[in-house]
Amino acid sequence: QVHIVESGGGLVQTGGALTLSCAASGINFRVYSMGWYRQAPGKQREFVAVIAKDGSTNYADSVKGRFTISRDNNKNTVALQMNSLKPEDTAVYYCRADFPQSYWGQGTQVTVSS
């Protein structure tokens, strides 16, 4: 069974920081690309950040310089450190494991108050 579980969401003030965590099981984690996506109410799901199996990263322009994605291949986890949070960062954040098949977590809510 494949399980992708996000945690760490919550309520934070503008300018604050929050770190999300994603734990994966049932896959060969080391060969999977791991990514974070988010979806705000009334909007489509959008790409946030991704980290490949070799550790290379890519970020959406909207979060570049503020968010950092990392992975721990021994713990089968990926983290998203979010700094200088803005109200527009409010969304449900989803973790995705990709290759050769994609798997999604159930999401964790992040709310940034103004």
Phi and psi restraints in degrees (range 20) as a CNS / XPLOR table:
assign (resid 1 and name C) (resid 2 and name N)
       (resid 2 and name CA) (resid 2 and name C) 1.0 -97.7 20.0 2
assign (resid 2 and name N) (resid 2 and name CA)
       (resid 2 and name C) (resid 3 and name N) 1.0 130.0 20.0 2
assign (resid 2 and name C) (resid 3 and name N)
       (resid 3 and name CA) (resid 3 and name C) 1.0 -131.5 20.0 2
assign (resid 3 and name N) (resid 3 and name CA)
       (resid 3 and name C) (resid 4 and name N) 1.0 126.2 20.0 2
assign (resid 3 and name C) (resid 4 and name N)
       (resid 4 and name CA) (resid 4 and name C) 1.0 -121.1 20.0 2
assign (resid 4 and name N) (resid 4 and name CA)
       (resid 4 and name C) (resid 5 and name N) 1.0 116.4 20.0 2
assign (resid 4 and name C) (resid 5 and name N)
       (resid 5 and name CA) (resid 5 and name C) 1.0 -127.7 20.0 2
assign (resid 5 and name N) (resid 5 and name CA)
       (resid 5 and name C) (resid 6 and name N) 1.0 118.8 20.0 2
assign (resid 5 and name C) (resid 6 and name N)
       (resid 6 and name CA) (resid 6 and name C) 1.0 -92.0 20.0 2
assign (resid 6 and name N) (resid 6 and name CA)
       (resid 6 and name C) (resid 7 and name N) 1.0 152.6 20.0 2
assign (resid 6 and name C) (resid 7 and name N)
       (resid 7 and name CA) (resid 7 and name C) 1.0 -154.6 20.0 2
assign (resid 7 and name N) (resid 7 and name CA)
       (resid 7 and name C) (resid 8 and name N) 1.0 166.4 20.0 2
assign (resid 7 and name C) (resid 8 and name N)
       (resid 8 and name CA) (resid 8 and name C) 1.0 102.8 20.0 2
assign (resid 8 and name N) (resid 8 and name CA)
       (resid 8 and name C) (resid 9 and name N) 1.0 -3.8 20.0 2
assign (resid 8 and name C) (resid 9 and name N)
       (resid 9 and name CA) (resid 9 and name C) 1.0 -68.9 20.0 2
assign (resid 9 and name N) (resid 9 and name CA)
       (resid 9 and name C) (resid 10 and name N) 1.0 164.8 20.0 2
assign (resid 9 and name C) (resid 10 and name N)
       (resid 10 and name CA) (resid 10 and name C) 1.0 168.4 20.0 2
assign (resid 10 and name N) (resid 10 and name CA)
       (resid 10 and name C) (resid 11 and name N) 1.0 -165.3 20.0 2
assign (resid 10 and name C) (resid 11 and name N)
       (resid 11 and name CA) (resid 11 and name C) 1.0 -103.1 20.0 2
assign (resid 11 and name N) (resid 11 and name CA)
       (resid 11 and name C) (resid 12 and name N) 1.0 130.3 20.0 2
assign (resid 11 and name C) (resid 12 and name N)
       (resid 12 and name CA) (resid 12 and name C) 1.0 -141.4 20.0 2
assign (resid 12 and name N) (resid 12 and name CA)
       (resid 12 and name C) (resid 13 and name N) 1.0 152.0 20.0 2
assign (resid 12 and name C) (resid 13 and name N)
       (resid 13 and name CA) (resid 13 and name C) 1.0 -81.7 20.0 2
assign (resid 13 and name N) (resid 13 and name CA)
       (resid 13 and name C) (resid 14 and name N) 1.0 156.8 20.0 2
assign (resid 13 and name C) (resid 14 and name N)
       (resid 14 and name CA) (resid 14 and name C) 1.0 -53.9 20.0 2
assign (resid 14 and name N) (resid 14 and name CA)
       (resid 14 and name C) (resid 15 and name N) 1.0 133.1 20.0 2
assign (resid 14 and name C) (resid 15 and name N)
       (resid 15 and name CA) (resid 15 and name C) 1.0 89.9 20.0 2
assign (resid 15 and name N) (resid 15 and name CA)
       (resid 15 and name C) (resid 16 and name N) 1.0 -7.7 20.0 2
assign (resid 15 and name C) (resid 16 and name N)
       (resid 16 and name CA) (resid 16 and name C) 1.0 -82.9 20.0 2
assign (resid 16 and name N) (resid 16 and name CA)
       (resid 16 and name C) (resid 17 and name N) 1.0 -174.5 20.0 2
assign (resid 16 and name C) (resid 17 and name N)
       (resid 17 and name CA) (resid 17 and name C) 1.0 -132.2 20.0 2
assign (resid 17 and name N) (resid 17 and name CA)
       (resid 17 and name C) (resid 18 and name N) 1.0 153.4 20.0 2
assign (resid 17 and name C) (resid 18 and name N)
       (resid 18 and name CA) (resid 18 and name C) 1.0 -154.4 20.0 2
assign (resid 18 and name N) (resid 18 and name CA)
       (resid 18 and name C) (resid 19 and name N) 1.0 143.7 20.0 2
assign (resid 18 and name C) (resid 19 and name N)
       (resid 19 and name CA) (resid 19 and name C) 1.0 -120.6 20.0 2
assign (resid 19 and name N) (resid 19 and name CA)
       (resid 19 and name C) (resid 20 and name N) 1.0 124.8 20.0 2
assign (resid 19 and name C) (resid 20 and name N)
       (resid 20 and name CA) (resid 20 and name C) 1.0 -97.4 20.0 2
assign (resid 20 and name N) (resid 20 and name CA)
       (resid 20 and name C) (resid 21 and name N) 1.0 150.9 20.0 2
assign (resid 20 and name C) (resid 21 and name N)
       (resid 21 and name CA) (resid 21 and name C) 1.0 -130.3 20.0 2
assign (resid 21 and name N) (resid 21 and name CA)
       (resid 21 and name C) (resid 22 and name N) 1.0 147.0 20.0 2
assign (resid 21 and name C) (resid 22 and name N)
       (resid 22 and name CA) (resid 22 and name C) 1.0 -132.5 20.0 2
assign (resid 22 and name N) (resid 22 and name CA)
       (resid 22 and name C) (resid 23 and name N) 1.0 124.1 20.0 2
assign (resid 22 and name C) (resid 23 and name N)
       (resid 23 and name CA) (resid 23 and name C) 1.0 -110.1 20.0 2
assign (resid 23 and name N) (resid 23 and name CA)
       (resid 23 and name C) (resid 24 and name N) 1.0 130.5 20.0 2
assign (resid 23 and name C) (resid 24 and name N)
       (resid 24 and name CA) (resid 24 and name C) 1.0 -117.3 20.0 2
assign (resid 24 and name N) (resid 24 and name CA)
       (resid 24 and name C) (resid 25 and name N) 1.0 141.9 20.0 2
assign (resid 24 and name C) (resid 25 and name N)
       (resid 25 and name CA) (resid 25 and name C) 1.0 -143.5 20.0 2
assign (resid 25 and name N) (resid 25 and name CA)
       (resid 25 and name C) (resid 26 and name N) 1.0 157.5 20.0 2
assign (resid 25 and name C) (resid 26 and name N)
       (resid 26 and name CA) (resid 26 and name C) 1.0 84.9 20.0 2
assign (resid 26 and name N) (resid 26 and name CA)
       (resid 26 and name C) (resid 27 and name N) 1.0 6.4 20.0 2
assign (resid 26 and name C) (resid 27 and name N)
       (resid 27 and name CA) (resid 27 and name C) 1.0 -133.9 20.0 2
assign (resid 27 and name N) (resid 27 and name CA)
       (resid 27 and name C) (resid 28 and name N) 1.0 160.5 20.0 2
assign (resid 27 and name C) (resid 28 and name N)
       (resid 28 and name CA) (resid 28 and name C) 1.0 -81.4 20.0 2
assign (resid 28 and name N) (resid 28 and name CA)
       (resid 28 and name C) (resid 29 and name N) 1.0 85.1 20.0 2
assign (resid 28 and name C) (resid 29 and name N)
       (resid 29 and name CA) (resid 29 and name C) 1.0 -51.2 20.0 2
assign (resid 29 and name N) (resid 29 and name CA)
       (resid 29 and name C) (resid 30 and name N) 1.0 -40.3 20.0 2
assign (resid 29 and name C) (resid 30 and name N)
       (resid 30 and name CA) (resid 30 and name C) 1.0 -60.1 20.0 2
assign (resid 30 and name N) (resid 30 and name CA)
       (resid 30 and name C) (resid 31 and name N) 1.0 -25.8 20.0 2
assign (resid 30 and name C) (resid 31 and name N)
       (resid 31 and name CA) (resid 31 and name C) 1.0 -98.3 20.0 2
assign (resid 31 and name N) (resid 31 and name CA)
       (resid 31 and name C) (resid 32 and name N) 1.0 -0.4 20.0 2
assign (resid 31 and name C) (resid 32 and name N)
       (resid 32 and name CA) (resid 32 and name C) 1.0 -95.1 20.0 2
assign (resid 32 and name N) (resid 32 and name CA)
       (resid 32 and name C) (resid 33 and name N) 1.0 140.3 20.0 2
assign (resid 32 and name C) (resid 33 and name N)
       (resid 33 and name CA) (resid 33 and name C) 1.0 -79.0 20.0 2
assign (resid 33 and name N) (resid 33 and name CA)
       (resid 33 and name C) (resid 34 and name N) 1.0 138.0 20.0 2
assign (resid 33 and name C) (resid 34 and name N)
       (resid 34 and name CA) (resid 34 and name C) 1.0 -119.9 20.0 2
assign (resid 34 and name N) (resid 34 and name CA)
       (resid 34 and name C) (resid 35 and name N) 1.0 132.8 20.0 2
assign (resid 34 and name C) (resid 35 and name N)
       (resid 35 and name CA) (resid 35 and name C) 1.0 -136.6 20.0 2
assign (resid 35 and name N) (resid 35 and name CA)
       (resid 35 and name C) (resid 36 and name N) 1.0 161.8 20.0 2
assign (resid 35 and name C) (resid 36 and name N)
       (resid 36 and name CA) (resid 36 and name C) 1.0 -118.0 20.0 2
assign (resid 36 and name N) (resid 36 and name CA)
       (resid 36 and name C) (resid 37 and name N) 1.0 135.7 20.0 2
assign (resid 36 and name C) (resid 37 and name N)
       (resid 37 and name CA) (resid 37 and name C) 1.0 -130.8 20.0 2
assign (resid 37 and name N) (resid 37 and name CA)
       (resid 37 and name C) (resid 38 and name N) 1.0 161.0 20.0 2
assign (resid 37 and name C) (resid 38 and name N)
       (resid 38 and name CA) (resid 38 and name C) 1.0 -141.5 20.0 2
assign (resid 38 and name N) (resid 38 and name CA)
       (resid 38 and name C) (resid 39 and name N) 1.0 155.3 20.0 2
assign (resid 38 and name C) (resid 39 and name N)
       (resid 39 and name CA) (resid 39 and name C) 1.0 -141.5 20.0 2
assign (resid 39 and name N) (resid 39 and name CA)
       (resid 39 and name C) (resid 40 and name N) 1.0 119.4 20.0 2
assign (resid 39 and name C) (resid 40 and name N)
       (resid 40 and name CA) (resid 40 and name C) 1.0 -93.1 20.0 2
assign (resid 40 and name N) (resid 40 and name CA)
       (resid 40 and name C) (resid 41 and name N) 1.0 156.1 20.0 2
assign (resid 40 and name C) (resid 41 and name N)
       (resid 41 and name CA) (resid 41 and name C) 1.0 -55.6 20.0 2
assign (resid 41 and name N) (resid 41 and name CA)
       (resid 41 and name C) (resid 42 and name N) 1.0 130.5 20.0 2
assign (resid 41 and name C) (resid 42 and name N)
       (resid 42 and name CA) (resid 42 and name C) 1.0 79.9 20.0 2
assign (resid 42 and name N) (resid 42 and name CA)
       (resid 42 and name C) (resid 43 and name N) 1.0 1.1 20.0 2
assign (resid 42 and name C) (resid 43 and name N)
       (resid 43 and name CA) (resid 43 and name C) 1.0 -120.5 20.0 2
assign (resid 43 and name N) (resid 43 and name CA)
       (resid 43 and name C) (resid 44 and name N) 1.0 160.0 20.0 2
assign (resid 43 and name C) (resid 44 and name N)
       (resid 44 and name CA) (resid 44 and name C) 1.0 -80.0 20.0 2
assign (resid 44 and name N) (resid 44 and name CA)
       (resid 44 and name C) (resid 45 and name N) 1.0 158.3 20.0 2
assign (resid 44 and name C) (resid 45 and name N)
       (resid 45 and name CA) (resid 45 and name C) 1.0 -66.2 20.0 2
assign (resid 45 and name N) (resid 45 and name CA)
       (resid 45 and name C) (resid 46 and name N) 1.0 136.5 20.0 2
assign (resid 45 and name C) (resid 46 and name N)
       (resid 46 and name CA) (resid 46 and name C) 1.0 -127.3 20.0 2
assign (resid 46 and name N) (resid 46 and name CA)
       (resid 46 and name C) (resid 47 and name N) 1.0 152.9 20.0 2
assign (resid 46 and name C) (resid 47 and name N)
       (resid 47 and name CA) (resid 47 and name C) 1.0 -70.4 20.0 2
assign (resid 47 and name N) (resid 47 and name CA)
       (resid 47 and name C) (resid 48 and name N) 1.0 139.8 20.0 2
assign (resid 47 and name C) (resid 48 and name N)
       (resid 48 and name CA) (resid 48 and name C) 1.0 -116.6 20.0 2
assign (resid 48 and name N) (resid 48 and name CA)
       (resid 48 and name C) (resid 49 and name N) 1.0 -56.4 20.0 2
assign (resid 48 and name C) (resid 49 and name N)
       (resid 49 and name CA) (resid 49 and name C) 1.0 -160.7 20.0 2
assign (resid 49 and name N) (resid 49 and name CA)
       (resid 49 and name C) (resid 50 and name N) 1.0 155.1 20.0 2
assign (resid 49 and name C) (resid 50 and name N)
       (resid 50 and name CA) (resid 50 and name C) 1.0 -144.4 20.0 2
assign (resid 50 and name N) (resid 50 and name CA)
       (resid 50 and name C) (resid 51 and name N) 1.0 147.2 20.0 2
assign (resid 50 and name C) (resid 51 and name N)
       (resid 51 and name CA) (resid 51 and name C) 1.0 -131.2 20.0 2
assign (resid 51 and name N) (resid 51 and name CA)
       (resid 51 and name C) (resid 52 and name N) 1.0 125.2 20.0 2
assign (resid 51 and name C) (resid 52 and name N)
       (resid 52 and name CA) (resid 52 and name C) 1.0 -79.7 20.0 2
assign (resid 52 and name N) (resid 52 and name CA)
       (resid 52 and name C) (resid 53 and name N) 1.0 172.2 20.0 2
assign (resid 52 and name C) (resid 53 and name N)
       (resid 53 and name CA) (resid 53 and name C) 1.0 -62.2 20.0 2
assign (resid 53 and name N) (resid 53 and name CA)
       (resid 53 and name C) (resid 54 and name N) 1.0 -25.8 20.0 2
assign (resid 53 and name C) (resid 54 and name N)
       (resid 54 and name CA) (resid 54 and name C) 1.0 -89.1 20.0 2
assign (resid 54 and name N) (resid 54 and name CA)
       (resid 54 and name C) (resid 55 and name N) 1.0 1.2 20.0 2
assign (resid 54 and name C) (resid 55 and name N)
       (resid 55 and name CA) (resid 55 and name C) 1.0 94.7 20.0 2
assign (resid 55 and name N) (resid 55 and name CA)
       (resid 55 and name C) (resid 56 and name N) 1.0 -4.8 20.0 2
assign (resid 55 and name C) (resid 56 and name N)
       (resid 56 and name CA) (resid 56 and name C) 1.0 -69.5 20.0 2
assign (resid 56 and name N) (resid 56 and name CA)
       (resid 56 and name C) (resid 57 and name N) 1.0 146.9 20.0 2
assign (resid 56 and name C) (resid 57 and name N)
       (resid 57 and name CA) (resid 57 and name C) 1.0 -128.4 20.0 2
assign (resid 57 and name N) (resid 57 and name CA)
       (resid 57 and name C) (resid 58 and name N) 1.0 157.1 20.0 2
assign (resid 57 and name C) (resid 58 and name N)
       (resid 58 and name CA) (resid 58 and name C) 1.0 -142.9 20.0 2
assign (resid 58 and name N) (resid 58 and name CA)
       (resid 58 and name C) (resid 59 and name N) 1.0 146.2 20.0 2
assign (resid 58 and name C) (resid 59 and name N)
       (resid 59 and name CA) (resid 59 and name C) 1.0 -132.0 20.0 2
assign (resid 59 and name N) (resid 59 and name CA)
       (resid 59 and name C) (resid 60 and name N) 1.0 150.8 20.0 2
assign (resid 59 and name C) (resid 60 and name N)
       (resid 60 and name CA) (resid 60 and name C) 1.0 -68.0 20.0 2
assign (resid 60 and name N) (resid 60 and name CA)
       (resid 60 and name C) (resid 61 and name N) 1.0 146.9 20.0 2
assign (resid 60 and name C) (resid 61 and name N)
       (resid 61 and name CA) (resid 61 and name C) 1.0 -57.3 20.0 2
assign (resid 61 and name N) (resid 61 and name CA)
       (resid 61 and name C) (resid 62 and name N) 1.0 -32.6 20.0 2
assign (resid 61 and name C) (resid 62 and name N)
       (resid 62 and name CA) (resid 62 and name C) 1.0 -67.8 20.0 2
assign (resid 62 and name N) (resid 62 and name CA)
       (resid 62 and name C) (resid 63 and name N) 1.0 -19.8 20.0 2
assign (resid 62 and name C) (resid 63 and name N)
       (resid 63 and name CA) (resid 63 and name C) 1.0 -117.7 20.0 2
assign (resid 63 and name N) (resid 63 and name CA)
       (resid 63 and name C) (resid 64 and name N) 1.0 -6.3 20.0 2
assign (resid 63 and name C) (resid 64 and name N)
       (resid 64 and name CA) (resid 64 and name C) 1.0 -57.8 20.0 2
assign (resid 64 and name N) (resid 64 and name CA)
       (resid 64 and name C) (resid 65 and name N) 1.0 130.0 20.0 2
assign (resid 64 and name C) (resid 65 and name N)
       (resid 65 and name CA) (resid 65 and name C) 1.0 90.9 20.0 2
assign (resid 65 and name N) (resid 65 and name CA)
       (resid 65 and name C) (resid 66 and name N) 1.0 -13.5 20.0 2
assign (resid 65 and name C) (resid 66 and name N)
       (resid 66 and name CA) (resid 66 and name C) 1.0 -114.1 20.0 2
assign (resid 66 and name N) (resid 66 and name CA)
       (resid 66 and name C) (resid 67 and name N) 1.0 -34.6 20.0 2
assign (resid 66 and name C) (resid 67 and name N)
       (resid 67 and name CA) (resid 67 and name C) 1.0 -107.4 20.0 2
assign (resid 67 and name N) (resid 67 and name CA)
       (resid 67 and name C) (resid 68 and name N) 1.0 149.2 20.0 2
assign (resid 67 and name C) (resid 68 and name N)
       (resid 68 and name CA) (resid 68 and name C) 1.0 -134.4 20.0 2
assign (resid 68 and name N) (resid 68 and name CA)
       (resid 68 and name C) (resid 69 and name N) 1.0 126.0 20.0 2
assign (resid 68 and name C) (resid 69 and name N)
       (resid 69 and name CA) (resid 69 and name C) 1.0 -102.4 20.0 2
assign (resid 69 and name N) (resid 69 and name CA)
       (resid 69 and name C) (resid 70 and name N) 1.0 142.2 20.0 2
assign (resid 69 and name C) (resid 70 and name N)
       (resid 70 and name CA) (resid 70 and name C) 1.0 -147.7 20.0 2
assign (resid 70 and name N) (resid 70 and name CA)
       (resid 70 and name C) (resid 71 and name N) 1.0 162.3 20.0 2
assign (resid 70 and name C) (resid 71 and name N)
       (resid 71 and name CA) (resid 71 and name C) 1.0 -138.5 20.0 2
assign (resid 71 and name N) (resid 71 and name CA)
       (resid 71 and name C) (resid 72 and name N) 1.0 152.2 20.0 2
assign (resid 71 and name C) (resid 72 and name N)
       (resid 72 and name CA) (resid 72 and name C) 1.0 -125.7 20.0 2
assign (resid 72 and name N) (resid 72 and name CA)
       (resid 72 and name C) (resid 73 and name N) 1.0 103.6 20.0 2
assign (resid 72 and name C) (resid 73 and name N)
       (resid 73 and name CA) (resid 73 and name C) 1.0 -72.2 20.0 2
assign (resid 73 and name N) (resid 73 and name CA)
       (resid 73 and name C) (resid 74 and name N) 1.0 -13.7 20.0 2
assign (resid 73 and name C) (resid 74 and name N)
       (resid 74 and name CA) (resid 74 and name C) 1.0 -84.3 20.0 2
assign (resid 74 and name N) (resid 74 and name CA)
       (resid 74 and name C) (resid 75 and name N) 1.0 -31.0 20.0 2
assign (resid 74 and name C) (resid 75 and name N)
       (resid 75 and name CA) (resid 75 and name C) 1.0 -97.6 20.0 2
assign (resid 75 and name N) (resid 75 and name CA)
       (resid 75 and name C) (resid 76 and name N) 1.0 -6.5 20.0 2
assign (resid 75 and name C) (resid 76 and name N)
       (resid 76 and name CA) (resid 76 and name C) 1.0 56.7 20.0 2
assign (resid 76 and name N) (resid 76 and name CA)
       (resid 76 and name C) (resid 77 and name N) 1.0 46.9 20.0 2
assign (resid 76 and name C) (resid 77 and name N)
       (resid 77 and name CA) (resid 77 and name C) 1.0 -132.7 20.0 2
assign (resid 77 and name N) (resid 77 and name CA)
       (resid 77 and name C) (resid 78 and name N) 1.0 155.5 20.0 2
assign (resid 77 and name C) (resid 78 and name N)
       (resid 78 and name CA) (resid 78 and name C) 1.0 -132.5 20.0 2
assign (resid 78 and name N) (resid 78 and name CA)
       (resid 78 and name C) (resid 79 and name N) 1.0 141.1 20.0 2
assign (resid 78 and name C) (resid 79 and name N)
       (resid 79 and name CA) (resid 79 and name C) 1.0 -122.3 20.0 2
assign (resid 79 and name N) (resid 79 and name CA)
       (resid 79 and name C) (resid 80 and name N) 1.0 154.4 20.0 2
assign (resid 79 and name C) (resid 80 and name N)
       (resid 80 and name CA) (resid 80 and name C) 1.0 -129.6 20.0 2
assign (resid 80 and name N) (resid 80 and name CA)
       (resid 80 and name C) (resid 81 and name N) 1.0 106.5 20.0 2
assign (resid 80 and name C) (resid 81 and name N)
       (resid 81 and name CA) (resid 81 and name C) 1.0 -88.3 20.0 2
assign (resid 81 and name N) (resid 81 and name CA)
       (resid 81 and name C) (resid 82 and name N) 1.0 121.4 20.0 2
assign (resid 81 and name C) (resid 82 and name N)
       (resid 82 and name CA) (resid 82 and name C) 1.0 -115.0 20.0 2
assign (resid 82 and name N) (resid 82 and name CA)
       (resid 82 and name C) (resid 83 and name N) 1.0 120.1 20.0 2
assign (resid 82 and name C) (resid 83 and name N)
       (resid 83 and name CA) (resid 83 and name C) 1.0 -118.1 20.0 2
assign (resid 83 and name N) (resid 83 and name CA)
       (resid 83 and name C) (resid 84 and name N) 1.0 164.2 20.0 2
assign (resid 83 and name C) (resid 84 and name N)
       (resid 84 and name CA) (resid 84 and name C) 1.0 47.7 20.0 2
assign (resid 84 and name N) (resid 84 and name CA)
       (resid 84 and name C) (resid 85 and name N) 1.0 49.8 20.0 2
assign (resid 84 and name C) (resid 85 and name N)
       (resid 85 and name CA) (resid 85 and name C) 1.0 -66.1 20.0 2
assign (resid 85 and name N) (resid 85 and name CA)
       (resid 85 and name C) (resid 86 and name N) 1.0 144.5 20.0 2
assign (resid 85 and name C) (resid 86 and name N)
       (resid 86 and name CA) (resid 86 and name C) 1.0 -120.5 20.0 2
assign (resid 86 and name N) (resid 86 and name CA)
       (resid 86 and name C) (resid 87 and name N) 1.0 156.8 20.0 2
assign (resid 86 and name C) (resid 87 and name N)
       (resid 87 and name CA) (resid 87 and name C) 1.0 -54.8 20.0 2
assign (resid 87 and name N) (resid 87 and name CA)
       (resid 87 and name C) (resid 88 and name N) 1.0 -33.5 20.0 2
assign (resid 87 and name C) (resid 88 and name N)
       (resid 88 and name CA) (resid 88 and name C) 1.0 -69.7 20.0 2
assign (resid 88 and name N) (resid 88 and name CA)
       (resid 88 and name C) (resid 89 and name N) 1.0 -7.2 20.0 2
assign (resid 88 and name C) (resid 89 and name N)
       (resid 89 and name CA) (resid 89 and name C) 1.0 -82.6 20.0 2
assign (resid 89 and name N) (resid 89 and name CA)
       (resid 89 and name C) (resid 90 and name N) 1.0 -8.5 20.0 2
assign (resid 89 and name C) (resid 90 and name N)
       (resid 90 and name CA) (resid 90 and name C) 1.0 -61.7 20.0 2
assign (resid 90 and name N) (resid 90 and name CA)
       (resid 90 and name C) (resid 91 and name N) 1.0 124.1 20.0 2
assign (resid 90 and name C) (resid 91 and name N)
       (resid 91 and name CA) (resid 91 and name C) 1.0 -179.0 20.0 2
assign (resid 91 and name N) (resid 91 and name CA)
       (resid 91 and name C) (resid 92 and name N) 1.0 171.2 20.0 2
assign (resid 91 and name C) (resid 92 and name N)
       (resid 92 and name CA) (resid 92 and name C) 1.0 -89.0 20.0 2
assign (resid 92 and name N) (resid 92 and name CA)
       (resid 92 and name C) (resid 93 and name N) 1.0 126.3 20.0 2
assign (resid 92 and name C) (resid 93 and name N)
       (resid 93 and name CA) (resid 93 and name C) 1.0 -100.7 20.0 2
assign (resid 93 and name N) (resid 93 and name CA)
       (resid 93 and name C) (resid 94 and name N) 1.0 130.0 20.0 2
assign (resid 93 and name C) (resid 94 and name N)
       (resid 94 and name CA) (resid 94 and name C) 1.0 -116.7 20.0 2
assign (resid 94 and name N) (resid 94 and name CA)
       (resid 94 and name C) (resid 95 and name N) 1.0 141.2 20.0 2
assign (resid 94 and name C) (resid 95 and name N)
       (resid 95 and name CA) (resid 95 and name C) 1.0 -100.1 20.0 2
assign (resid 95 and name N) (resid 95 and name CA)
       (resid 95 and name C) (resid 96 and name N) 1.0 138.6 20.0 2
assign (resid 95 and name C) (resid 96 and name N)
       (resid 96 and name CA) (resid 96 and name C) 1.0 -130.2 20.0 2
assign (resid 96 and name N) (resid 96 and name CA)
       (resid 96 and name C) (resid 97 and name N) 1.0 133.2 20.0 2
assign (resid 96 and name C) (resid 97 and name N)
       (resid 97 and name CA) (resid 97 and name C) 1.0 -104.0 20.0 2
assign (resid 97 and name N) (resid 97 and name CA)
       (resid 97 and name C) (resid 98 and name N) 1.0 130.1 20.0 2
assign (resid 97 and name C) (resid 98 and name N)
       (resid 98 and name CA) (resid 98 and name C) 1.0 -134.1 20.0 2
assign (resid 98 and name N) (resid 98 and name CA)
       (resid 98 and name C) (resid 99 and name N) 1.0 123.2 20.0 2
assign (resid 98 and name C) (resid 99 and name N)
       (resid 99 and name CA) (resid 99 and name C) 1.0 117.3 20.0 2
assign (resid 99 and name N) (resid 99 and name CA)
       (resid 99 and name C) (resid 100 and name N) 1.0 120.8 20.0 2
assign (resid 99 and name C) (resid 100 and name N)
       (resid 100 and name CA) (resid 100 and name C) 1.0 -77.8 20.0 2
assign (resid 100 and name N) (resid 100 and name CA)
       (resid 100 and name C) (resid 101 and name N) 1.0 -15.3 20.0 2
assign (resid 100 and name C) (resid 101 and name N)
       (resid 101 and name CA) (resid 101 and name C) 1.0 -114.2 20.0 2
assign (resid 101 and name N) (resid 101 and name CA)
       (resid 101 and name C) (resid 102 and name N) 1.0 151.4 20.0 2
assign (resid 101 and name C) (resid 102 and name N)
       (resid 102 and name CA) (resid 102 and name C) 1.0 -99.1 20.0 2
assign (resid 102 and name N) (resid 102 and name CA)
       (resid 102 and name C) (resid 103 and name N) 1.0 139.6 20.0 2
assign (resid 102 and name C) (resid 103 and name N)
       (resid 103 and name CA) (resid 103 and name C) 1.0 -131.7 20.0 2
assign (resid 103 and name N) (resid 103 and name CA)
       (resid 103 and name C) (resid 104 and name N) 1.0 139.4 20.0 2
assign (resid 103 and name C) (resid 104 and name N)
       (resid 104 and name CA) (resid 104 and name C) 1.0 -116.0 20.0 2
assign (resid 104 and name N) (resid 104 and name CA)
       (resid 104 and name C) (resid 105 and name N) 1.0 147.0 20.0 2
assign (resid 104 and name C) (resid 105 and name N)
       (resid 105 and name CA) (resid 105 and name C) 1.0 -84.7 20.0 2
assign (resid 105 and name N) (resid 105 and name CA)
       (resid 105 and name C) (resid 106 and name N) 1.0 178.4 20.0 2
assign (resid 105 and name C) (resid 106 and name N)
       (resid 106 and name CA) (resid 106 and name C) 1.0 -86.4 20.0 2
assign (resid 106 and name N) (resid 106 and name CA)
       (resid 106 and name C) (resid 107 and name N) 1.0 -11.8 20.0 2
assign (resid 106 and name C) (resid 107 and name N)
       (resid 107 and name CA) (resid 107 and name C) 1.0 96.5 20.0 2
assign (resid 107 and name N) (resid 107 and name CA)
       (resid 107 and name C) (resid 108 and name N) 1.0 155.4 20.0 2
assign (resid 107 and name C) (resid 108 and name N)
       (resid 108 and name CA) (resid 108 and name C) 1.0 -137.9 20.0 2
assign (resid 108 and name N) (resid 108 and name CA)
       (resid 108 and name C) (resid 109 and name N) 1.0 136.0 20.0 2
assign (resid 108 and name C) (resid 109 and name N)
       (resid 109 and name CA) (resid 109 and name C) 1.0 -80.8 20.0 2
assign (resid 109 and name N) (resid 109 and name CA)
       (resid 109 and name C) (resid 110 and name N) 1.0 131.2 20.0 2
assign (resid 109 and name C) (resid 110 and name N)
       (resid 110 and name CA) (resid 110 and name C) 1.0 -120.4 20.0 2
assign (resid 110 and name N) (resid 110 and name CA)
       (resid 110 and name C) (resid 111 and name N) 1.0 123.4 20.0 2
assign (resid 110 and name C) (resid 111 and name N)
       (resid 111 and name CA) (resid 111 and name C) 1.0 -123.2 20.0 2
assign (resid 111 and name N) (resid 111 and name CA)
       (resid 111 and name C) (resid 112 and name N) 1.0 124.2 20.0 2
assign (resid 111 and name C) (resid 112 and name N)
       (resid 112 and name CA) (resid 112 and name C) 1.0 -110.7 20.0 2
assign (resid 112 and name N) (resid 112 and name CA)
       (resid 112 and name C) (resid 113 and name N) 1.0 115.5 20.0 2
assign (resid 112 and name C) (resid 113 and name N)
       (resid 113 and name CA) (resid 113 and name C) 1.0 -86.6 20.0 2
assign (resid 113 and name N) (resid 113 and name CA)
       (resid 113 and name C) (resid 114 and name N) 1.0 146.2 20.0 2
